[in-house]
Amino acid sequence: MKKIEYLLTLIIFLLLPFLIGAQTITGKVVGISGGDTITILDAQQRQHQIRLYGIDCPESKQHFGRAAKRHTSNLAANKTAHVQIYDTDRYGRAVGVVTVDDVNINQSLIENGLAWQYHKYCNAPFCNHWKNIEARVRAQQLGLWKNADPTPPWQWRKGSKNSSCVHKSANN
């Protein structure tokens, strides 16, 4: 069942740009600002700041914020990335799904317990699959889900919780 769900998600993911005419950017990953934000240098030597679509990683001062950035860096730094653009955020960044060496970076962050599936902004057909992955990873208590009640970054940014969500060890 999981294999079929994975294959269907992969097919949708590969066909979606053709179905909706999504823009793509290809280039070298030259910067990692956080787990969910990278900078790409395209063939014309233009830099593009990319916010990963449909996910939200912990902020750098939250538990697992540095781990999320490290994960993205390990998978993408100085490698060629393909980005399917779905939107532009309020800061002017392209928002897209990033693939490096056939690895979907967005999904990998969820699978490793280093990101939330961002329900508010994830509307593509594959978002339900990511939601299911997050539920499985939560149940397995992987990554940030080791904490009893991790604070989602969108709440943390609003200051709804105190400093108890600030990282205390170098492993986070």
N, C-alpha and C positions, 0 to 999 in steps of 0.2 A: 504494500500500500504506500509506504513512504517513497519507494522507488518510482512508482507511477506519479505520485504528487510532485516529486522532484523533476521528473521528465516533463510533465505538463508545465511546471513553472519555468523550466529552461526553455521550452518551445515558445511560451508566451513572451518571455524575456527577449529571446532572439528575434521574434517577429514583430514585437510592439513598435520598434522604430519605423518599420515599413508601414505599419497600419496607421500610425498617427503622424508620420512625417517628422519624428523627433530628430533634432540636430545632434550630431556627434562631434566630439573633439578627440583627437589623438595627440599625445605628446609625452614628453619625459616628465616624470614627477620630480620637481625641483624643490618642493617645500611641503612640510607637514606641520600645520598649525595646531592641530589637535586630532583626536581620533576620527572626527568626521569632517575635517576641512584640509584640503590639499591644494597645492599650486602646481599647475602643469605648464610647461613651455612647449608650444606647438612648433610645427615645421617653419613657420614664418617668424619665429623667435618672439612671439607674443605670449605673455603670461596670462593664465586664466586661473582665478581662484575658484575652486569647486567645493561646494557644500554637498556632502553625501546625502542623497535623496532618501527619505522615508525612515531615517534613523536619527537618534540623538545619543551621543556618547556623553559620559560624565565629563564635567568641566575639569580642568587641570588640578584644581584644588579639592576635588571630590575624590572619594574612594574610587579607584580604578581609572581615573582620568589619565594618569600617566601611562598606565598599562594599555589603555585604548590607543593612545598616540603611538606607543612603542609597537603595538600590533600592526597598525596601519603603516608605520615606517618600515617594519620588517618585510611586509608584503609588497610595498610600493616604491619606496625611496629609490631614486635614480633608475627606475624602470619605465618602460613604455606603458602608458595607461590609455584605455579607450573609455570614453565617458559618453553615456547617453543622457542628453540634457532633457529634463522634464519641466524645468521652471527657472525663474530667477528670483532670488530672495530680496528682501527689503534693503540689503546692503549691496546689491548689484552683483552678487556672486551667482554663477551658474549652479543649478542644483541638479545633480545627476547620479546615475548608477555607474560606479567605477569598476572596471575589470582590468586586472593585471595578470598576465600569464594564465588566462582562463579561470581566474579566481574572482568571484564577485566580492569585492571588498566590503560593501555594505552588509551583505548577508553574512560574511565571515565574522564581522564584529558582533552580530546578533548571536551567531552560533557559538561564539566563545564567551558569551556573557559579558560583553564589553559595550553593549549599546541596547537601547530600548528601540522597539519598532515604534516610530513616531506617529501614533494613531491620528493625530490632528492633521498631519500633512501627507500621510501615505495613502494615496487613493488609487494607485495602479493595480492591475489585476493580481500581481504577485505579492501584494502587501498582506493578503490573508495568509499566504504561505509563511511569510516572515513572522506574522503574529503567532502562528502555530509553532514555529521554531522557538520563538521567545518563550512560549508556554512550556515547551519541553525543557529548555535550558533552565528556566526558573525551577521546575520540578527537580531537576538534577543538581540544583544549587551550584551552578558553574559561575565563575567570574564574580561580577558584582552581586549576583543572586546568593552568594554565600552570606551576605548581610541579611539580617531578618527583615528589614524594611528600608531598602535603598531609596534615596531621594532622587526622583527623576530630575534631570538637569533643568528642564523648563520650570520646575518648582524651585529648585536651588537658585536659579538666576533671579527669581522674584524675591528671594530672601525669605521664603515661607518656613524654612527650617533653620535652626541655628548651626553653629560650627561643628556640631556632632558629625556632620558628613564630611568634614575635612580629613584628608588622608593623614595617617599617622605612621605608616611604614613605607619604606622604599619599594616594596613589592607591589604597591597599588598603583 
